[in-house]
Amino acid sequence: MLGQKISEKINFYLDDLATPIGKLINISIAFLVLASAVSFVAQTFEISATTRDHLNLLDNIILDVFVFEYFLRLICAEEKLKHLFSLYAIIDLVAILPFFLGAIGVTFIRLLRWFRVLRLIRLVESRSLFAHKTEDIAILFRILFTLFAIVFVFSGMIYQIEHASNPKFHNFLDAFYFSVFTMTTVGYSDVMPKSDAGKLTTVLMVFTGIALIPVQLGDLFKRLVQTANQSDRENDTTKDCVCSGCGLSLHDSDAEFCKVCGTELKKL
């Protein structure tokens, strides 16, 4: 019984962004994701051997944290099988696969690292993250993140595939340049893939760009216009009142008790 309560508490905080503890945990995870992304990009440039060793050590530490978090979420999940095949769990698994595939080719392992940025989807999709913002701002942020994630992942993939045999892909910036012009179907020909895997990845880039980029940009411009032409909503459906029991700060405007722990809320 006690173990079940602890599991429920851990499971709550791992997905929570409203309480101080939940914010600390999830923002820390997001920081580690961004730190690993910066590390990957930095290692594509010419840096000293000492700096590269430090970045590899940082990447290994972050990977260990993500492996621990993955199994902690699995152990504490109420429906383990359902959790195992959920979108977030699959993304988390892809992000930590290098931990289990150490004996397989280094190129394949490094290719998987670029998908780690997708772990931010859980944070971006959280309603609590934008609780004090208008819906338009939340949607704008999600659209921008989607565009960034698509370009970042494809840039990392094409760099990892091509840089060893293609001098045109000298660092991440070259791959990013190629990805942006390929996915927007502009298609400058000064940087081109040579390997079969690189060409197939480029085809996938084009299809993804045609299918997703116009839709995302269309939604982005639509939301920008709507945001510019409308003021913030006057009637907010939530109130900011910190629960003395669990620390939850967001409650319905007519709430008298905390929806998480049941503690009576102080009237403002």
TORZAVEX-112835 format. One record per residue: residue in one letter; z, y, x of N, C-alpha, C in turn. Coordinates in nm, 2 decimals. Each point is the difference from the previous one (the first is absolute). Example, Ala and Ser with C-alpha at 12.3 -4.5 7.8 and 13.67 -1.06 7.14 Angstrom:
R   r     n.up   n.north   n.east    ca.up   ca.north   ca.east     c.up   c.north   c.east
R   a     0.78     -0.57     1.32     0.00       0.12     -0.09     0.00      0.12     0.09
R   s    -0.07      0.11    -0.04     0.00       0.11      0.09     0.08      0.11    -0.08
***
This chain:
R   r     n.up   n.north   n.east    ca.up   ca.north   ca.east     c.up   c.north   c.east
R   m     0.00     -0.12     0.08     0.00       0.12     -0.08     0.00      0.13     0.09
R   l     0.09      0.00     0.10     0.00       0.11      0.09    -0.12      0.01     0.08
R   g    -0.06     -0.11     0.04    -0.12       0.00      0.07    -0.12      0.05    -0.08
R   q     0.00     -0.03    -0.13    -0.10       0.05     -0.09     0.01      0.15    -0.02
R   k     0.12      0.05    -0.01     0.02       0.15     -0.01    -0.05      0.07     0.13
R   i     0.03     -0.06     0.11    -0.04       0.06      0.13    -0.16      0.00     0.01
R   s    -0.06     -0.11    -0.04    -0.15      -0.01      0.00    -0.06      0.11    -0.09
R   e     0.06      0.01    -0.12    -0.05       0.10     -0.10     0.01      0.14     0.06
R   k     0.11      0.03     0.07     0.03       0.13      0.05    -0.10      0.03     0.12
R   i    -0.03     -0.10     0.08    -0.09       0.01      0.11    -0.14      0.02    -0.05
R   n    -0.04     -0.08    -0.10    -0.13       0.01     -0.06    -0.02      0.14    -0.07
R   f     0.10      0.05    -0.06    -0.01       0.13     -0.06    -0.02      0.11     0.10
R   y     0.08      0.00     0.11    -0.02       0.11      0.10    -0.13     -0.01     0.08
R   l    -0.05     -0.12     0.01    -0.13      -0.02      0.08    -0.12      0.07    -0.08
R   d     0.02      0.01    -0.13    -0.11       0.06     -0.08     0.04      0.14    -0.06
R   d     0.11      0.04     0.03     0.06       0.13     -0.06    -0.03      0.12     0.09
R   l    -0.04      0.11    -0.07    -0.02       0.13      0.07     0.08      0.11    -0.07
R   a     0.09     -0.04    -0.09     0.08       0.10     -0.07     0.14      0.02     0.06
R   t     0.06     -0.11     0.05     0.13       0.01      0.05    -0.01      0.03     0.15
R   p     0.11      0.06     0.06     0.00       0.03      0.14    -0.03     -0.12     0.09
R   i     0.06     -0.11    -0.03    -0.02      -0.12      0.08    -0.14     -0.05    -0.01
R   g    -0.05      0.00    -0.12    -0.14      -0.05     -0.02    -0.10      0.09     0.07
R   k     0.02      0.14     0.00    -0.08       0.09      0.07     0.00     -0.02     0.15
R   l     0.12     -0.02     0.05     0.02      -0.02      0.14    -0.08     -0.13     0.05
R   i     0.01     -0.11    -0.08    -0.06      -0.12      0.04    -0.15      0.01    -0.01
R   n    -0.05      0.05    -0.11    -0.15       0.01     -0.02    -0.07      0.10     0.09
R   i     0.07      0.11     0.02    -0.06       0.11      0.09     0.00     -0.05     0.14
R   s     0.10     -0.08     0.04     0.01      -0.05      0.13    -0.11     -0.10     0.03
R   i    -0.03     -0.08    -0.11    -0.11      -0.10      0.01    -0.14      0.08     0.01
R   a    -0.01      0.10    -0.08    -0.12       0.08      0.01    -0.02      0.07     0.14
R   f     0.11      0.04     0.06     0.00       0.06      0.13    -0.05     -0.10     0.10
R   l     0.05     -0.13    -0.01    -0.04      -0.10      0.09    -0.15     -0.04    -0.01
R   v    -0.05      0.01    -0.12    -0.14      -0.03     -0.03    -0.08      0.11     0.07
R   l     0.03      0.12    -0.02    -0.07       0.12      0.07     0.01     -0.01     0.15
R   a     0.12     -0.04     0.05     0.02      -0.01      0.14    -0.09     -0.10     0.06
R   s    -0.01     -0.12    -0.07    -0.09      -0.10      0.05    -0.15      0.04     0.00
R   a    -0.03      0.07    -0.11    -0.14       0.05      0.00    -0.03      0.10     0.11
R   v     0.09      0.09     0.03    -0.02       0.09      0.11    -0.01     -0.08     0.13
R   s     0.09     -0.10     0.02    -0.01      -0.08      0.12    -0.13     -0.07     0.02
R   f    -0.06     -0.06    -0.11    -0.13      -0.06      0.01    -0.10      0.10     0.04
R   v     0.00      0.11    -0.06    -0.10       0.11      0.03     0.01      0.04     0.15
R   a     0.12      0.02     0.04     0.03       0.05      0.14    -0.05     -0.10     0.10
R   q     0.01     -0.13    -0.03    -0.04      -0.11      0.10    -0.15     -0.01     0.01
R   t    -0.07      0.07    -0.09    -0.15      -0.01      0.02    -0.05      0.10     0.10
R   f     0.09      0.10     0.04    -0.04       0.10      0.10     0.05     -0.04     0.14
R   e    -0.04      0.07     0.10     0.04      -0.03      0.14     0.14      0.05     0.02
R   i     0.09     -0.09     0.01     0.14       0.04      0.03     0.05     -0.09     0.11
R   s     0.12      0.04     0.06     0.05      -0.07      0.11     0.05     -0.14    -0.04
R   a     0.01     -0.08     0.10     0.05      -0.14     -0.03     0.14      0.00    -0.05
R   t     0.08      0.09     0.05     0.14       0.01     -0.05     0.01      0.04    -0.14
R   t    -0.08      0.10    -0.04     0.00       0.05     -0.14    -0.05     -0.11    -0.09
R   r    -0.10     -0.08     0.05    -0.05      -0.11     -0.09     0.10     -0.11    -0.02
R   d     0.08     -0.03     0.11     0.10      -0.10     -0.01     0.11      0.05    -0.10
R   h     0.03      0.13     0.00     0.10       0.05     -0.09    -0.05     -0.01    -0.15
R   l    -0.12      0.03    -0.02    -0.06       0.00     -0.13    -0.01     -0.15    -0.05
R   n    -0.03     -0.09     0.09     0.00      -0.14     -0.04     0.14     -0.05    -0.04
R   l     0.10      0.04     0.08     0.14      -0.03     -0.04     0.04      0.06    -0.13
R   l    -0.04      0.12    -0.03     0.03       0.06     -0.13    -0.07     -0.07    -0.11
R   d    -0.13     -0.05     0.02    -0.07      -0.07     -0.10     0.07     -0.13    -0.03
R   n     0.05     -0.07     0.11     0.07      -0.13     -0.02     0.13      0.02    -0.08
R   i     0.07      0.10     0.03     0.13       0.03     -0.08    -0.03      0.03    -0.14
R   i    -0.10      0.08    -0.03    -0.04       0.03     -0.14    -0.05     -0.12    -0.07
R   l    -0.07     -0.09     0.07    -0.05      -0.12     -0.06     0.12     -0.09    -0.04
R   d     0.10     -0.01     0.09     0.12      -0.08     -0.03     0.07      0.05    -0.12
R   v     0.01      0.13    -0.01     0.07       0.07     -0.12    -0.08     -0.04    -0.13
R   f    -0.13      0.00     0.01    -0.08      -0.03     -0.12     0.01     -0.14    -0.04
R   v     0.01     -0.09     0.10     0.01      -0.14     -0.03     0.14     -0.03    -0.07
R   f     0.10      0.07     0.05     0.14      -0.02     -0.06    -0.01      0.06    -0.14
R   e    -0.06      0.11    -0.02    -0.01       0.06     -0.14    -0.07     -0.09    -0.09
R   y    -0.11     -0.06     0.05    -0.09      -0.09     -0.09     0.09     -0.11    -0.05
R   f     0.07     -0.07     0.08     0.08      -0.12     -0.04     0.12      0.05    -0.08
R   l     0.05      0.12     0.03     0.11       0.05     -0.08    -0.04      0.02    -0.15
R   r    -0.12      0.06    -0.01    -0.05       0.03     -0.14    -0.03     -0.14    -0.07
R   l    -0.05     -0.10     0.07    -0.03      -0.13     -0.06     0.13     -0.07    -0.04
R   i     0.10      0.01     0.09     0.13      -0.07     -0.03     0.07      0.06    -0.12
R   c    -0.01      0.14    -0.01     0.07       0.07     -0.11    -0.08      0.01    -0.13
R   a    -0.13     -0.04     0.00    -0.08       0.02     -0.12     0.05     -0.10    -0.11
R   e     0.00      0.05    -0.12     0.05      -0.08     -0.11    -0.10     -0.11    -0.03
R   e    -0.13      0.03     0.00    -0.11      -0.10     -0.02    -0.08     -0.01     0.13
R   k     0.04     -0.09     0.09    -0.05      -0.01      0.13    -0.15     -0.03     0.00
R   l    -0.05     -0.09    -0.08    -0.14      -0.03      0.00    -0.09      0.11    -0.05
R   k     0.05      0.07    -0.10    -0.07       0.12     -0.05    -0.01      0.11     0.11
R   h     0.12      0.02     0.07     0.00       0.10      0.10    -0.09     -0.04     0.12
R   l    -0.01     -0.13     0.03    -0.07      -0.04      0.11    -0.15      0.03    -0.01
R   f    -0.05      0.00    -0.13    -0.14       0.02     -0.02    -0.03      0.14    -0.06
R   s     0.10      0.09     0.01    -0.02       0.14     -0.05    -0.08      0.07     0.11
R   l    -0.06      0.11    -0.04    -0.09       0.08      0.09     0.08      0.05     0.12
R   y     0.12      0.06    -0.03     0.08       0.05      0.11     0.04     -0.11     0.10
R   a     0.04     -0.12    -0.05     0.04      -0.10      0.09    -0.12     -0.05     0.08
R   i    -0.12     -0.01    -0.05    -0.11      -0.04      0.07    -0.03      0.10     0.11
R   i     0.01      0.13    -0.03    -0.02       0.11      0.10     0.10     -0.01     0.11
R   d     0.13     -0.03    -0.04     0.10      -0.01      0.10    -0.02     -0.12     0.09
R   l    -0.06     -0.11    -0.06    -0.02      -0.12      0.08    -0.11      0.02     0.10
R   v    -0.11      0.07    -0.04    -0.11       0.03      0.09     0.05      0.09     0.12
R   a     0.09      0.09    -0.03     0.06       0.09      0.10     0.08     -0.08     0.11
R   i     0.06     -0.11    -0.04     0.08      -0.07      0.09    -0.06     -0.13     0.06
R   l    -0.13     -0.03    -0.04    -0.06      -0.12      0.05    -0.01     -0.01     0.15
R   p    -0.02      0.11     0.07     0.01      -0.01      0.15     0.12     -0.06     0.05
R   f     0.11      0.01    -0.07     0.13      -0.06      0.05    -0.02     -0.16     0.00
R   f    -0.07     -0.05    -0.09    -0.02      -0.15     -0.01    -0.12     -0.05     0.07
R   l    -0.10      0.09     0.03    -0.12      -0.04      0.06    -0.02      0.03     0.15
R   g     0.12      0.00     0.07     0.00       0.04      0.14    -0.09     -0.09     0.09
R   a    -0.03     -0.12    -0.05    -0.08      -0.09      0.09    -0.15      0.01    -0.03
R   i    -0.03      0.08    -0.10    -0.15       0.02     -0.03    -0.05      0.12     0.07
R   g    -0.13      0.02     0.01    -0.06       0.10      0.07     0.06      0.14    -0.02
R   v     0.01      0.07     0.11     0.06       0.13      0.00    -0.08      0.10    -0.09
R   t    -0.13     -0.01     0.01    -0.08       0.09     -0.08     0.02     -0.01    -0.15
R   f     0.02     -0.13    -0.05     0.02      -0.02     -0.14     0.14      0.06    -0.04
R   i     0.10     -0.02     0.09     0.13       0.05     -0.03     0.00      0.15    -0.01
R   r    -0.07      0.07     0.10     0.00       0.14      0.00    -0.08      0.06    -0.12
R   l    -0.09     -0.08    -0.05    -0.08       0.04     -0.12     0.09      0.01    -0.12
R   l     0.10     -0.09    -0.01     0.09       0.00     -0.11     0.10      0.12     0.00
R   r     0.02      0.05     0.12     0.10       0.10      0.01    -0.04      0.13    -0.08
R   w    -0.13      0.02    -0.02    -0.04       0.13     -0.06     0.02     -0.01    -0.15
R   f     0.03     -0.12    -0.06     0.03      -0.01     -0.14     0.14      0.05    -0.03
R   r     0.08      0.02     0.10     0.14       0.02     -0.02     0.03      0.14    -0.08
R   v    -0.10      0.09     0.02     0.02       0.13     -0.07    -0.01     -0.02    -0.15
R   l    -0.05     -0.11    -0.05    -0.01      -0.03     -0.14     0.14     -0.02    -0.06
R   r     0.10     -0.03     0.08     0.13      -0.01     -0.05     0.06      0.12    -0.06
R   l    -0.06      0.12     0.03     0.04       0.12     -0.06    -0.04      0.01    -0.15
R   i    -0.08     -0.09    -0.05    -0.04       0.00     -0.14     0.13     -0.01    -0.09
R   r     0.09     -0.09     0.04     0.13      -0.01     -0.08     0.07      0.13    -0.01
R   l     0.00      0.08     0.10     0.07       0.13      0.00    -0.08      0.10    -0.08
R   v    -0.13      0.00     0.02    -0.09       0.10     -0.07     0.00     -0.03    -0.15
R   e     0.01     -0.13    -0.04    -0.01      -0.03     -0.15     0.13      0.02    -0.07
R   s     0.11      0.03     0.08     0.13       0.01     -0.06     0.01      0.13    -0.09
R   r     0.04     -0.01    -0.12     0.02       0.11     -0.09     0.11      0.10     0.05
R   s     0.10     -0.06     0.06     0.11       0.08      0.05    -0.03      0.10     0.11
R   l    -0.10     -0.04     0.08    -0.05       0.09      0.11    -0.04      0.13    -0.06
R   f    -0.06      0.00    -0.11    -0.06       0.13     -0.06     0.07      0.04    -0.13
R   a     0.13     -0.04    -0.01     0.07       0.03     -0.12     0.02      0.15    -0.02
R   h     0.01      0.08     0.10     0.02       0.14     -0.02    -0.14      0.08     0.01
R   k    -0.11     -0.08     0.01    -0.13       0.06      0.00    -0.07     -0.02    -0.13
R   t    -0.11      0.08    -0.02    -0.08      -0.02     -0.12    -0.09     -0.13     0.02
R   e    -0.05     -0.05    -0.11    -0.08      -0.12      0.01    -0.13      0.02     0.08
R   d    -0.05      0.12    -0.01    -0.13       0.03      0.07     0.03     -0.01     0.15
R   i     0.11      0.06     0.05     0.03      -0.01      0.14     0.01     -0.14     0.05
R   a     0.07     -0.08    -0.08     0.02      -0.15      0.04    -0.14     -0.07     0.01
R   i    -0.09      0.03    -0.10    -0.13      -0.06      0.01    -0.08      0.05     0.11
R   l     0.01      0.13     0.03    -0.07       0.05      0.12     0.04     -0.07     0.13
R   f     0.13     -0.01     0.01     0.05      -0.07      0.12    -0.05     -0.14     0.01
R   r     0.00     -0.07    -0.11    -0.04      -0.14      0.01    -0.15     -0.01     0.03
R   i    -0.08      0.09    -0.05    -0.14       0.00      0.03    -0.03      0.02     0.14
R   l     0.07      0.10     0.06    -0.01       0.04      0.14     0.05     -0.12     0.09
R   f     0.10     -0.07    -0.04     0.05      -0.11      0.08    -0.10     -0.11    -0.01
R   t    -0.06     -0.03    -0.11    -0.10      -0.10     -0.02    -0.12      0.02     0.10
R   l    -0.05      0.13     0.00    -0.11       0.03      0.09     0.04     -0.02     0.14
R   f     0.12      0.05     0.04     0.05      -0.02      0.14     0.01     -0.14     0.04
R   a     0.06     -0.08    -0.09     0.02      -0.14      0.03    -0.13     -0.08     0.02
R   i    -0.10      0.03    -0.09    -0.13      -0.07      0.01    -0.06      0.03     0.14
R   v    -0.01      0.13     0.03    -0.06       0.04      0.13     0.07     -0.05     0.12
R   f     0.14      0.01    -0.01     0.08      -0.05      0.11    -0.02     -0.14     0.03
R   v     0.01     -0.09    -0.10    -0.02      -0.14      0.02    -0.13     -0.04     0.05
R   f    -0.11      0.06    -0.06    -0.13      -0.03      0.05    -0.03      0.05     0.14
R   s     0.06      0.12     0.04    -0.01       0.05      0.13     0.06     -0.10     0.10
R   g     0.12     -0.04    -0.03     0.07      -0.10      0.09    -0.08     -0.13     0.01
R   m    -0.05     -0.05    -0.11    -0.08      -0.12      0.00    -0.12      0.01     0.09
R   i    -0.08      0.10    -0.02    -0.12       0.02      0.08     0.03      0.02     0.14
R   y     0.10      0.08     0.03     0.04       0.02      0.14     0.04     -0.13     0.07
R   q     0.08     -0.08    -0.07     0.05      -0.13      0.06    -0.11     -0.09     0.02
R   i    -0.10      0.00    -0.08    -0.12      -0.09      0.01    -0.09      0.04     0.11
R   e    -0.03      0.13     0.01    -0.10       0.05      0.08     0.03      0.05     0.14
R   h     0.13      0.05     0.02     0.03       0.07      0.12    -0.02     -0.08     0.13
R   a     0.02     -0.13     0.00    -0.01      -0.08      0.12    -0.14     -0.01     0.05
R   s    -0.10      0.01    -0.08    -0.14      -0.02      0.04    -0.09      0.12    -0.03
R   n     0.06      0.10    -0.07    -0.09       0.11     -0.03     0.07      0.13     0.05
R   p    -0.06      0.06     0.10     0.06       0.13      0.06     0.00      0.11    -0.10
R   k    -0.08      0.00    -0.11     0.00       0.11     -0.09     0.14      0.00    -0.08
R   f     0.07     -0.11    -0.01     0.13       0.00     -0.06     0.11      0.00     0.11
R   h     0.01      0.12     0.06     0.09       0.01      0.11     0.15      0.00    -0.04
R   n     0.03      0.07    -0.11     0.13       0.01     -0.06     0.00      0.01    -0.15
R   f     0.12      0.02    -0.06     0.01       0.00     -0.14    -0.08      0.12    -0.06
R   l     0.00      0.11     0.07    -0.07       0.12     -0.05    -0.15     -0.03    -0.02
R   d    -0.06     -0.08     0.09    -0.14      -0.04     -0.02    -0.02     -0.09    -0.12
R   a     0.09     -0.09    -0.02     0.00      -0.09     -0.12     0.02      0.08    -0.13
R   f     0.09      0.10     0.01     0.03       0.08     -0.12    -0.12      0.08    -0.04
R   y    -0.07      0.06     0.10    -0.12       0.08     -0.01    -0.11     -0.09    -0.07
R   f    -0.02     -0.12     0.05    -0.10      -0.09     -0.05     0.04     -0.04    -0.15
R   s     0.12     -0.03    -0.02     0.04      -0.04     -0.14    -0.02      0.11    -0.10
R   v     0.04      0.12     0.03    -0.01       0.11     -0.09    -0.15      0.02    -0.04
R   f    -0.09      0.01     0.10    -0.14       0.02     -0.03    -0.07     -0.12    -0.06
R   t     0.05     -0.12     0.02    -0.05      -0.12     -0.06     0.04     -0.01    -0.14
R   m     0.13      0.02    -0.03     0.05      -0.02     -0.14    -0.04      0.11    -0.09
R   t    -0.03      0.12     0.05    -0.05       0.11     -0.08    -0.16     -0.01    -0.01
R   t    -0.06     -0.10     0.06    -0.14      -0.03      0.00    -0.08      0.11     0.07
R   v     0.06      0.08     0.08    -0.08       0.10      0.08    -0.08     -0.07     0.11
R   g     0.08     -0.09     0.07    -0.07      -0.09      0.09    -0.07      0.05     0.13
R   y     0.07      0.08     0.08    -0.05       0.04      0.13    -0.02     -0.12     0.08
R   s    -0.11     -0.01     0.08    -0.03      -0.12      0.08     0.04      0.01     0.15
R   d     0.08      0.10     0.03     0.04       0.01      0.15     0.11     -0.11     0.03
R   v     0.07     -0.05    -0.09     0.09      -0.11      0.02    -0.03     -0.12    -0.09
R   m    -0.03     -0.11     0.06    -0.05      -0.12     -0.08     0.07     -0.13     0.05
R   p     0.04     -0.09    -0.09     0.05      -0.13      0.04    -0.10     -0.09     0.06
R   k     0.04     -0.08     0.10    -0.10      -0.09      0.06     0.03     -0.15    -0.04
R   s     0.12     -0.04    -0.02     0.04      -0.13     -0.03    -0.03     -0.04    -0.15
R   d    -0.02     -0.13    -0.03    -0.03      -0.04     -0.13     0.12      0.03    -0.09
R   a     0.13     -0.02     0.05     0.12       0.03     -0.08     0.00      0.15    -0.03
R   g    -0.03      0.08     0.10     0.00       0.15     -0.02    -0.10      0.04    -0.10
R   k    -0.12     -0.06     0.00    -0.10       0.03     -0.10     0.04     -0.04    -0.14
R   l     0.06     -0.12    -0.02     0.05      -0.04     -0.13     0.12      0.09    -0.05
R   t     0.08      0.04     0.10     0.11       0.10     -0.04    -0.06      0.13    -0.05
R   t    -0.11      0.04     0.07    -0.07       0.13     -0.04    -0.06     -0.01    -0.14
R   v    -0.06     -0.12    -0.03    -0.05      -0.02     -0.14     0.11      0.01    -0.10
R   l     0.12     -0.07     0.03     0.11       0.01     -0.09     0.05      0.14    -0.02
R   m     0.00      0.08     0.11     0.04       0.14      0.00    -0.09      0.08    -0.10
R   v    -0.13     -0.03     0.01    -0.10       0.08     -0.09     0.03     -0.04    -0.14
R   f     0.01     -0.13    -0.03     0.03      -0.04     -0.14     0.13      0.06    -0.05
R   t     0.10      0.00     0.08     0.13       0.06     -0.04    -0.01      0.15    -0.02
R   g    -0.08      0.06     0.09    -0.02       0.15     -0.01    -0.07      0.03    -0.13
R   i    -0.10     -0.07    -0.03    -0.08       0.02     -0.12     0.08     -0.02    -0.13
R   a     0.09     -0.11     0.01     0.07      -0.03     -0.12     0.13      0.08    -0.02
R   l     0.06      0.04     0.10     0.13       0.07     -0.01     0.01      0.15     0.03
R   i    -0.07      0.04     0.11     0.01       0.14      0.04    -0.04      0.10    -0.11
R   p    -0.12     -0.02    -0.06    -0.04       0.10     -0.10     0.10      0.01    -0.12
R   v     0.05     -0.12    -0.04     0.10       0.00     -0.11     0.13      0.07     0.04
R   q     0.05     -0.03     0.12     0.12       0.06      0.05    -0.02      0.16     0.02
R   l    -0.11      0.04     0.06    -0.03       0.14      0.01    -0.01      0.07    -0.13
R   g    -0.07     -0.07    -0.09    -0.02       0.06     -0.14     0.14      0.02    -0.06
R   d     0.08     -0.10     0.00     0.14       0.02     -0.05     0.08      0.11     0.07
R   l    -0.02      0.01     0.13     0.07       0.10      0.08    -0.04      0.14    -0.04
R   f    -0.13      0.03    -0.01    -0.05       0.13     -0.05     0.04      0.03    -0.14
R   k     0.00     -0.10    -0.08     0.04       0.02     -0.14     0.15      0.04    -0.01
R   r     0.08     -0.07     0.08     0.14       0.03      0.00     0.03      0.14     0.06
R   l    -0.07      0.03     0.10     0.01       0.13      0.06    -0.03      0.12    -0.09
R   v    -0.10     -0.02    -0.08    -0.04       0.10     -0.10     0.11      0.01    -0.11
R   q     0.05     -0.12    -0.05     0.10       0.00     -0.10     0.13      0.06     0.05
R   t     0.04     -0.03     0.13     0.12       0.06      0.05    -0.01      0.15     0.02
R   a    -0.12      0.05     0.03    -0.02       0.14      0.02     0.01      0.07    -0.13
R   n    -0.04     -0.06    -0.11    -0.01       0.06     -0.13     0.12     -0.02    -0.09
R   q     0.10     -0.07     0.05     0.11      -0.03     -0.09     0.13      0.02     0.08
R   s     0.10      0.06    -0.07     0.13       0.03      0.06     0.08     -0.13    -0.01
R   d     0.11      0.00     0.07     0.10      -0.11     -0.01     0.05     -0.02    -0.14
R   r     0.02     -0.12    -0.04     0.04      -0.03     -0.14     0.14      0.06    -0.02
R   e     0.01      0.07    -0.12     0.13       0.07     -0.03     0.11     -0.10    -0.04
R   n    -0.04     -0.10    -0.07     0.10      -0.10     -0.06     0.00     -0.12     0.09
R   d     0.10     -0.01     0.09     0.01      -0.11      0.09     0.08     -0.11    -0.08
R   t    -0.05     -0.12     0.02     0.07      -0.12     -0.07     0.11     -0.06     0.08
R   t     0.03      0.05     0.12     0.11      -0.05      0.08     0.09      0.11     0.03
R   k     0.12     -0.04     0.04     0.10       0.09      0.05     0.06     -0.05     0.13
R   d     0.03      0.10     0.09     0.06      -0.04      0.13     0.15      0.00    -0.01
R   c     0.05     -0.12     0.00     0.15      -0.01     -0.01     0.04     -0.13     0.08
R   v     0.08      0.02     0.11     0.03      -0.11      0.09     0.11     -0.08    -0.06
R   c    -0.02     -0.13    -0.01     0.10      -0.09     -0.06     0.11     -0.03     0.11
R   s     0.12      0.01    -0.05     0.11      -0.02      0.10     0.02     -0.14     0.03
R   g    -0.06     -0.09    -0.07     0.02      -0.15      0.02    -0.10     -0.05     0.11
R   c    -0.13      0.03    -0.02    -0.10      -0.06      0.09    -0.09      0.10     0.07
R   g     0.02      0.13    -0.04    -0.08       0.10      0.07    -0.13      0.03    -0.05
R   l    -0.05     -0.06    -0.11    -0.13       0.02     -0.07     0.00      0.15    -0.04
R   s    -0.11      0.07     0.03    -0.01       0.14     -0.03    -0.09      0.03    -0.12
R   l    -0.08     -0.09    -0.05    -0.10       0.03     -0.10     0.04     -0.08    -0.13
R   h     0.02      0.07    -0.11     0.03      -0.06     -0.12    -0.08      0.07    -0.12
R   d    -0.01     -0.07    -0.11    -0.07       0.06     -0.11     0.08      0.12    -0.05
R   s    -0.07      0.10    -0.06     0.07       0.13     -0.03     0.11     -0.02    -0.10
R   d     0.00     -0.10    -0.08     0.10      -0.03     -0.10     0.10     -0.11     0.04
R   a    -0.01     -0.04     0.12     0.09      -0.11      0.05     0.14      0.04     0.01
R   e     0.10     -0.08    -0.04     0.14       0.02      0.01     0.06     -0.09     0.10
R   f    -0.07     -0.12     0.03     0.05      -0.10      0.09    -0.11     -0.03     0.10
R   c     0.04     -0.04     0.12    -0.10      -0.04      0.11    -0.07     -0.13    -0.05
R   k    -0.13      0.00     0.02    -0.08      -0.12     -0.04     0.01     -0.11     0.10
R   v     0.06      0.02     0.11     0.01      -0.10      0.10     0.14     -0.07     0.00
R   c     0.10      0.08     0.00     0.14      -0.05      0.01     0.08      0.02    -0.12
R   g    -0.04      0.09    -0.09     0.07       0.02     -0.13     0.11      0.11     0.01
R   t     0.01      0.06     0.12     0.11       0.11      0.01    -0.04      0.12    -0.09
R   e     0.11      0.05    -0.06    -0.03       0.12     -0.08    -0.04      0.12     0.08
R   l    -0.10      0.07    -0.04    -0.05       0.11      0.07     0.07      0.13    -0.03
R   k     0.02      0.09     0.10     0.06       0.13     -0.03    -0.09      0.09    -0.06
R   k     0.04      0.07    -0.10    -0.09       0.10     -0.07    -0.02      0.12     0.09
R   l    -0.12      0.05     0.01    -0.03       0.11      0.08     0.03      0.13    -0.07
***
